[in-house]
Amino acid sequence: MVTGWSRRVAATADGPMCASIGTILHDDKVNDPMTAHPHMTISTTRNGSVAVLSVNGEVDMTSAPLLEQEALALLDTDISGLIVDLSGVDFLASMGIALLVELSKRAADNTGFAVVAHGSATARPLELLGLGEVLAIHPKLDDALVGLGTSPEGVSE
Amino acid sequence: MSSAPEESALLFPDEISSSGVRADPTEIAGLRVVTRRWLAKLPLSEDQRQDILLASYEALANAVEHAYAPDDAHGTLDYEAAYLPDEGEVVVRVVDHGSWHDAVDSDARRSRGHGLTLIRNLASDLQVSAGPKGTVVEMRWVLEETDRANNELSSHDAS
């Protein structure tokens, strides 16, 4: 059983997946490098005009409001797309799921919205609720970036 | 693997239970931690562990959100989770001593609809019995024959 430890992994960095594009992102402005909650951290990076909210830890009824606040603040900016990356999340409660649906509705008008999720803790409950049809869910961040029309290889300046 | 080195010598507990837990988001997050540790020692597939963990939390969250008025600091709940290999199942029970009110405060409490739907999808069986003295939510999982591989856990296999 490994799940309990993914939080520790997450705490060390944004995870290998993000690190691959992390170097490119340094030139871009980083709105809010790290927001912490006792069992959840969020970091925001920009890939061109797309914002990536990388969430680590557990999204439950105590931490979901913080995620909501961060995501809504980003939607108020001039981004063309928002990606919520749940790769580092090892628990996603219904309140977090409802938030994703809400965000996709709010973003719908002029902003792209995508979710990165895989595995038993995140992708599975989303699928069980049939949200694969409602949300753009990608197993990897790179796929989500491509889905929003941004090249994961970046963004040359 | 987590915790204690000599653990293999010990049997996992068949059951965890807490009664009189304050019906509050922080308390149930604590129960989730305990449950996750307990599940980690049971011979279950990763999917099933996550299903049980999530459904249990949703039932607890339901009790916190709906059993008591928001300003009621005295509401409590009872929580029990049992591994029953002879019956071939895991049973989790959440008992509150309030009466479920529809969450009228729709804005902040949006999880409600999803919560019960999720439990129905996650558990093999769900029984909700509401009475004047409270509500009992009982969830069951039929144990799977095989412990499916946890391959999907090796997630960060980025190039």
Interface residues (C-beta under 8 A of the other chain):
Chain A: M1 V2 T3 G4 W5 V9 G15 P16 M17 S20 H39 E58 D60 M61 T62 S87 F91 L92 A93 S94 M95 I97 A98 L99 E102 H118 G119 S120 A121 R124 P125 L128 L129 K140
Chain B: M1 S2 P25 T26 A29 R32 R36 R37 A40 K41 E46 D47 R49 Q50 D51 L53 L54 Y57 E58 A61 V64 E65 R110 S111 G113 H114 G115 T117 L118 N121 L122 N150 E152 L153 S155 H156 A158 S159
